[in-house]
């Protein structure tokens, strides 16, 4: 959606969950020497200034990455993720927040490659500028990534992680994502797919995880973090989740420690909690 800018939400509770698990999955990919591709369907701007007017307008980072910043008792997965954020803030003050592409860039090796899609022209240009020196390995396309997947799947090394991360501001996204996933799995069945989704009171949002569980895959992991009970007016996002296809085998076990910690740290009322389900 052309009006959507992730800068308003950078570093919020959803980013903490999504980016913590993204770092963990990339670490897993790096355990083998064979190169991988990282494909991002809605890559955003790459890096976000938390002192900007956009970020300050809602201040969502304050109840997300802000609550982790001074902690020294984090579980391993969170500690690794926080170390990546701290690399952008060498003076110790939290100002810059890395988007998914920046985290993938930090963990990519010499032969790994990134394919980034971003429909918003301003953010796409920011991506190109941020990664200009890596243009031989990082390709940016100003396209909707759900349409662009066909051009990059399967990746040449037959190893890859695909992040599906639309805003879901359009109801059609709840139909388009499963459809795009069916096509992607037909092209690249062995890839690891990470599908982010919001927790909202809209029917299509509540039904979405179950729709993903009917995709033709043998192994999946569904993890969701709820930070508060749904609001009485039915508005706003009260949590988010990740549906991971072909997840690393040890990830679910690590999440049994991580998720209770996140509930305690990021939860805002008695409605906070988490869900962790898997198959395969």
HUCORQUI-V156402 format. One record per residue. N is the residue number from 1. SS is DSSP state (2 for helix, 1 for strand, 0 for the rest). PSI is psi in whole degrees, 0 to 359 (none if undefined). BURIAL is + if it has 9 or more other C-alpha atoms within 8 Angstrom, else -. Layout:
n:ss:psi:burial
N:SS:PSI:BURIAL
N:SS:PSI:BURIAL
This chain:
n:ss:psi:burial
1:0:127:-
2:0:334:-
3:0:347:-
4:0:132:-
5:0:121:-
6:2:345:-
7:2:332:+
8:2:335:+
9:0:3:+
10:0:133:+
11:0:10:+
12:0:184:+
13:2:325:+
14:2:321:+
15:2:321:+
16:2:311:+
17:2:310:+
18:2:313:+
19:2:329:+
20:2:315:+
21:2:328:+
22:2:315:+
23:2:317:+
24:2:319:+
25:2:321:+
26:2:322:+
27:2:318:+
28:2:318:+
29:2:326:-
30:0:355:-
31:0:341:-
32:0:146:-
33:0:332:-
34:0:134:-
35:0:161:+
36:0:163:+
37:1:144:+
38:1:125:+
39:1:128:+
40:1:117:+
41:0:330:+
42:0:79:+
43:0:342:+
44:0:208:+
45:0:349:+
46:0:309:+
47:1:143:+
48:1:137:+
49:1:112:+
50:0:353:+
51:0:1:-
52:0:165:-
53:2:322:-
54:2:305:+
55:2:324:+
56:2:337:+
57:2:315:-
58:2:334:-
59:0:30:+
60:2:335:+
61:2:336:+
62:2:329:+
63:2:16:+
64:0:255:+
65:2:331:+
66:2:329:+
67:2:345:+
68:2:337:+
69:0:319:-
70:0:8:-
71:0:146:-
72:0:18:-
73:0:30:-
74:0:145:-
75:0:161:+
76:2:314:-
77:2:317:+
78:2:322:+
79:2:318:+
80:2:314:+
81:2:314:+
82:2:325:+
83:2:322:-
84:2:320:+
85:2:321:+
86:2:335:+
87:0:336:-
88:0:352:+
89:0:65:+
90:0:337:-
91:0:359:-
92:0:354:-
93:0:133:-
94:0:110:+
95:0:315:-
96:1:141:+
97:1:131:+
98:1:132:+
99:0:178:+
100:2:316:+
101:2:322:+
102:2:319:+
103:2:319:+
104:2:321:+
105:2:319:-
106:2:327:-
107:2:356:+
108:0:150:+
109:0:185:-
110:0:321:-
111:0:2:-
112:0:157:+
113:1:155:+
114:1:139:+
115:1:111:+
116:1:129:+
117:1:134:+
118:0:118:+
119:0:327:+
120:0:121:+
121:2:321:-
122:2:314:-
123:2:323:+
124:2:320:+
125:2:324:-
126:2:321:+
127:2:312:+
128:2:318:+
129:2:316:-
130:2:322:-
131:0:23:+
132:2:321:-
133:2:350:-
134:2:23:-
135:0:339:+
136:0:342:-
137:0:345:-
138:1:113:+
139:1:132:+
140:1:132:+
141:1:130:+
142:0:70:+
143:0:160:+
144:0:123:+
145:2:333:+
146:2:329:+
147:2:332:-
148:2:349:+
149:2:324:+
150:2:329:-
151:2:342:-
152:2:355:-
153:0:136:+
154:0:151:-
155:0:153:+
156:0:321:-
157:0:357:+
158:0:26:+
159:0:134:+
160:1:161:+
161:1:133:+
162:1:120:+
163:1:121:+
164:1:113:+
165:0:55:+
166:0:170:-
167:0:337:-
168:0:22:+
169:0:338:-
170:0:131:-
171:0:330:-
172:0:335:-
173:2:327:+
174:2:338:+
175:2:323:-
176:2:323:+
177:2:308:+
178:2:322:+
179:2:314:-
180:2:325:+
181:2:321:+
182:2:317:+
183:2:316:+
184:2:319:+
185:2:329:+
186:2:332:-
187:2:326:-
188:0:75:+
189:0:335:-
190:0:359:-
191:0:160:+
192:1:122:+
193:1:132:+
194:1:113:+
195:1:114:+
196:1:145:+
197:1:150:+
198:1:153:+
199:1:111:+
200:0:169:+
201:0:359:+
202:0:142:-
203:2:316:-
204:2:328:-
205:2:318:+
206:2:328:+
207:2:347:-
208:2:312:+
209:2:321:+
210:2:327:-
211:2:320:+
212:2:328:+
213:0:348:-
214:0:4:-
215:0:152:+
216:0:72:-
217:0:154:-
218:0:332:-
219:0:126:+
220:1:161:+
221:1:130:+
222:1:117:+
223:1:133:+
224:1:141:+
225:1:118:+
226:1:123:+
227:0:344:+
228:0:164:+
229:0:153:+
230:0:143:+
231:0:150:-
232:0:329:-
233:0:358:-
234:0:7:-
235:0:158:+
236:0:158:-
237:0:125:+
238:0:6:+
239:1:186:+
240:1:167:+
241:1:169:+
242:1:128:+
243:1:115:+
244:1:120:+
245:1:134:+
246:0:56:+
247:0:158:+
248:0:141:-
249:0:330:-
250:0:358:-
251:2:317:-
252:2:319:+
253:2:320:-
254:2:328:+
255:2:339:+
256:2:337:-
257:2:318:+
258:2:314:+
259:2:316:+
260:2:325:+
261:2:315:+
262:2:323:+
263:2:314:+
264:2:322:-
265:2:319:-
266:2:349:+
267:0:143:+
268:0:345:-
269:0:187:-
270:0:348:-
271:0:357:+
272:0:147:+
273:1:190:+
274:1:161:+
275:1:137:-
276:1:112:+
277:1:152:-
278:1:160:+
279:1:139:-
280:0:none:-
